[in-house]
Amino acid sequence: MTEQSAARTAIVTVDDDPGVSRAVARDLRRKYGERYRIVRAESGAAGLDALREMKLRGDRVAVILADYRMPEMNGIEFLERAMDVYPAARRALLTAYADTGAAIDAINVVDLDYYLLKPWDPPEEKLYPVVDSLLESWLADDYRPVPETKIVGHRWSARSSQVREFLARNQVPYRWYSSEDLEGQRLLEAAGADGMRLPLVITPDGAALVEPSDLELANRVGLATTPSEAFYDLIVVGGGPAGLGAAVYGASEGLRTVLVERTATGGQAGQSSRIENYLGFPDGVSGTQLTDRARRQAAKFGAELLTTREVVGLEVSGSARLVKFADGSSVGAHTVILATGVSYRHLTMPGVAELTGRGVFYGSALTEATSCAHHDVYIVGGANSAGQAAVYLAKTAKSVTMLVRGPALERSMSHYLVQQVAGMPNITVRNCTDVMAAHGTDHLERLTLRDSRTGVKETVDAQWLFVFIGAAPLTDWLDGVVQRDERGFVLAGPDLLTAYTRSSERPRLVPSGWPLDRPPYHLETSVPGVFVAGDVRAESAKRVASAVGEGAMAVMLVHRYMEKL
Ligand SMILES: Cc1cc2nc3c(=O)[nH]c(=O)nc-3n(C[C@H](O)[C@H](O)[C@H](O)COP(=O)(O)OP(=O)(O)OC[C@H]3O[C@@H](n4cnc5c(N)ncnc54)[C@H](O)[C@@H]3O)c2cc1C
């Protein structure tokens, strides 16, 4: 990092006591003032304003120090909100001795890096070593130049919304401009684009791309898309929690590991607004945060992470396993872990397909939330993912109506979420309700609903519909290579034996065609050396924790397999 770029990087300190605030800033300036800008604020709200301003200017923030005891917004609340603006900044809490309990709790809530006890004199002993180490870890792991990708799009253009979601899920910072606003029109004009084909994406180096494909975007914004080697120890297919878990364990244990993801790492979990049942996060964690950390962790250990590369085939060639891409190229490895999860099931009613991305969305609640603020929103589905989206969207939407096929939410949703839904006054739950059709010309305008108890149909005005009606594995590309159950889930270990013993007259110890004299390992598929982890596995638990756990366990079995190669 150059001195010039460091000059725009800030260390931010927030304390409501003006004397203390000045003293912290003075001590910080003394040691770091030449290389970093020291920004101080005297309340959480003022601190957030300063962070937002810096964000707009494209400044970097390396470290944020906050006092714990502040009126209106305490230090933990401030740091939690600061993370939304600068997720990579290192965070420390200043506490009095009596508040160390709160600081320890904060380690879970805001993933606190340190807590400092007041007073911090002498700073050489108590303050600087901590700040040095925070800066060091920020520089080592998280220093990434902030690119300013601009998207000019229209809120009812399906591709505009896909591009936004693609960049957001890949943690690529972007700024959105509506093609109807003056600034958007200026950018279109500057790029010589007529606005008929949207979005226009302007990359940080000034290239203007009209309606770019995901692959084109990935290449332009610096995401890796091509394997650097022809052969690896382990190829992980899918970058959700299971795949990321496998990549972290594989790479950290010395396996040459490449992860191949068709869109953006994070999988379904990356689309969850708040995961409340993942071990170690008693106050919940957003899926984006959790999976972004996992991605960085995998990269830190040396795993190669490829995005926008869809795997379309698997071939066995002697002891090599070849994974094939749509463009005909392939990459080989000793072992493969399939972690392709499940994909949202689509509504098949008339009008829905045509309006997808133009008011009808699958799992895009996080990226579209700002666009539908103050509007009436409909959600189809009655399971946890629908409940999470309802609670999340209800914070900004005027109203949220949940359209549920069953007679009661309690049948399909976790108790804690049913309670959260019930506690939001602007959420209405309509049980026994089916969506019959979607209507609109260039975007969703109305929905036809039917009460399944009475058969009565009704048409309602609706501009926003989010669909969460379950998911299915998309595993046809494994046909004829890897055994799957009747719904497409991949069979492994003992489930393979069950599948075969059921259909054969005499019980067999191994699946047919199995070439080894040992039975498949627990997560091993019908092809030796090809393992499966997470939601795509038959009989899997469909939870983040189990997906991560299976990713780790599959790596342990990879080692066992490779020892006997
Ligand atoms: C909105 C929502 C909220 C949720 N909330 C919770 C919760 O609070 N707690 C909880 O425990 N669970 C929750 N879940 C479930 C949890 O997210 C999943 O169980 C978990 O993500 C499964 O992980 P996975 O890695 O097996 O699969 P996925 O997360 O589905 O990831 C699979 C990845 O593989 C990629 N892929 C698929 N096919 C290919 C291919 N051919 N080539 C390359 N890449 C491919 C996909 O793009 C995807 O990124 C939620 C799910 C949703 C949708």
PDBQT file of the ligand as one rigid body, heavy atoms in Angstrom, charges set to zero:
ROOT
HETATM    1  C1  LIG A 601     -33.570 -17.298   2.653  1.00  0.00    +0.000 C 
HETATM    2  C2  LIG A 601     -32.966 -18.488   3.388  1.00  0.00    +0.000 A 
HETATM    3  C3  LIG A 601     -32.790 -18.432   4.746  1.00  0.00    +0.000 A 
HETATM    4  C4  LIG A 601     -32.190 -19.509   5.441  1.00  0.00    +0.000 A 
HETATM    5  N1  LIG A 601     -32.013 -19.404   6.777  1.00  0.00    +0.000 NA
HETATM    6  C5  LIG A 601     -31.387 -20.404   7.461  1.00  0.00    +0.000 A 
HETATM    7  C6  LIG A 601     -31.144 -20.299   8.860  1.00  0.00    +0.000 A 
HETATM    8  O1  LIG A 601     -31.505 -19.294   9.491  1.00  0.00    +0.000 OA
HETATM    9  N2  LIG A 601     -30.492 -21.316   9.468  1.00  0.00    +0.000 N 
HETATM   10  C7  LIG A 601     -30.067 -22.438   8.808  1.00  0.00    +0.000 A 
HETATM   11  O2  LIG A 601     -29.434 -23.307   9.415  1.00  0.00    +0.000 OA
HETATM   12  N3  LIG A 601     -30.316 -22.572   7.485  1.00  0.00    +0.000 NA
HETATM   13  C8  LIG A 601     -30.968 -21.592   6.796  1.00  0.00    +0.000 A 
HETATM   14  N4  LIG A 601     -31.224 -21.727   5.451  1.00  0.00    +0.000 N 
HETATM   15  C9  LIG A 601     -30.779 -22.978   4.791  1.00  0.00    +0.000 C 
HETATM   16  C10 LIG A 601     -29.267 -22.910   4.484  1.00  0.00    +0.000 C 
HETATM   17  O3  LIG A 601     -28.966 -21.680   3.874  1.00  0.00    +0.000 OA
HETATM   18  C11 LIG A 601     -28.851 -24.074   3.610  1.00  0.00    +0.000 C 
HETATM   19  O4  LIG A 601     -29.109 -25.277   4.295  1.00  0.00    +0.000 OA
HETATM   20  C12 LIG A 601     -27.357 -24.003   3.258  1.00  0.00    +0.000 C 
HETATM   21  O5  LIG A 601     -27.049 -22.809   2.564  1.00  0.00    +0.000 OA
HETATM   22  C13 LIG A 601     -26.947 -25.204   2.410  1.00  0.00    +0.000 C 
HETATM   23  O6  LIG A 601     -25.618 -25.042   2.035  1.00  0.00    +0.000 OA
HETATM   24  P1  LIG A 601     -25.013 -25.785   0.761  1.00  0.00    +0.000 P 
HETATM   25  O7  LIG A 601     -23.624 -25.303   0.626  1.00  0.00    +0.000 OA
HETATM   26  O8  LIG A 601     -25.262 -27.237   0.876  1.00  0.00    +0.000 OA
HETATM   27  O9  LIG A 601     -25.893 -25.309  -0.490  1.00  0.00    +0.000 OA
HETATM   28  P2  LIG A 601     -26.254 -23.877  -1.072  1.00  0.00    +0.000 P 
HETATM   29  O10 LIG A 601     -26.262 -22.852  -0.012  1.00  0.00    +0.000 OA
HETATM   30  O11 LIG A 601     -27.498 -24.096  -1.864  1.00  0.00    +0.000 OA
HETATM   31  O12 LIG A 601     -25.049 -23.535  -2.051  1.00  0.00    +0.000 OA
HETATM   32  C14 LIG A 601     -24.841 -24.265  -3.240  1.00  0.00    +0.000 C 
HETATM   33  C15 LIG A 601     -24.004 -23.433  -4.192  1.00  0.00    +0.000 C 
HETATM   34  O13 LIG A 601     -23.657 -24.232  -5.321  1.00  0.00    +0.000 OA
HETATM   35  C16 LIG A 601     -23.754 -23.456  -6.501  1.00  0.00    +0.000 C 
HETATM   36  N5  LIG A 601     -23.977 -24.364  -7.624  1.00  0.00    +0.000 N 
HETATM   37  C17 LIG A 601     -25.104 -25.092  -7.870  1.00  0.00    +0.000 A 
HETATM   38  N6  LIG A 601     -24.943 -25.814  -9.006  1.00  0.00    +0.000 NA
HETATM   39  C18 LIG A 601     -23.707 -25.536  -9.484  1.00  0.00    +0.000 A 
HETATM   40  C19 LIG A 601     -22.973 -25.968 -10.628  1.00  0.00    +0.000 A 
HETATM   41  N7  LIG A 601     -23.474 -26.860 -11.495  1.00  0.00    +0.000 N 
HETATM   42  N8  LIG A 601     -21.729 -25.461 -10.829  1.00  0.00    +0.000 NA
HETATM   43  C20 LIG A 601     -21.195 -24.557  -9.937  1.00  0.00    +0.000 A 
HETATM   44  N9  LIG A 601     -21.855 -24.118  -8.837  1.00  0.00    +0.000 NA
HETATM   45  C21 LIG A 601     -23.092 -24.604  -8.611  1.00  0.00    +0.000 A 
HETATM   46  C22 LIG A 601     -24.916 -22.536  -6.218  1.00  0.00    +0.000 C 
HETATM   47  O14 LIG A 601     -24.867 -21.366  -7.045  1.00  0.00    +0.000 OA
HETATM   48  C23 LIG A 601     -24.730 -22.221  -4.747  1.00  0.00    +0.000 C 
HETATM   49  O15 LIG A 601     -23.938 -21.071  -4.541  1.00  0.00    +0.000 OA
HETATM   50  C24 LIG A 601     -31.816 -20.681   4.745  1.00  0.00    +0.000 A 
HETATM   51  C25 LIG A 601     -32.023 -20.754   3.349  1.00  0.00    +0.000 A 
HETATM   52  C26 LIG A 601     -32.597 -19.677   2.679  1.00  0.00    +0.000 A 
HETATM   53  C27 LIG A 601     -32.826 -19.775   1.195  1.00  0.00    +0.000 C 
ENDROOT
TORSDOF 0
